[in-house]
């Protein structure tokens, strides 16, 4: 297969995603397993031994999730800054 540029790969992936979602009747059901896995990941991170109450584990998992995405946003800003400086 011919080598694709990152832009071409991104466009191909975007078209594939649009095609998939065009065939799905119930989007929440199609992504339920992924959401459950993500929630479980953060719950396991904050309570690996399962000793917290469900409410406390849920609260801490939500804070861990927010921290994770805030850190991703910070890294995204830094990457954009580096790319802009390099251009």
C-alpha positions, 0 to 999 in steps of 0.5 A: 500500500502506498504511504499516506501522509498524516493528513491523508490518514486523518481524512481516511479515518474521519470518513470511516468514522462518519460511515460507521455512525451513519449505520448506527441507530443507537449511538449511546448503546454503541459506545456504552462498553467504552464508557463503562471501561473508562469509568472502571479505569478511573475507579480502579485508579483511585480505589485499587483495593475496593475499600471505599464506599461506592459514593466516595469511589465515584466522587474520586474517580470523577476528580481523577477523570477531570485531572486526566483531561485537564492534563491532556488539555495542558499538553495539547496547549504545549504541543500547539505552542511548540508547533507554532514556534517551529513554523 
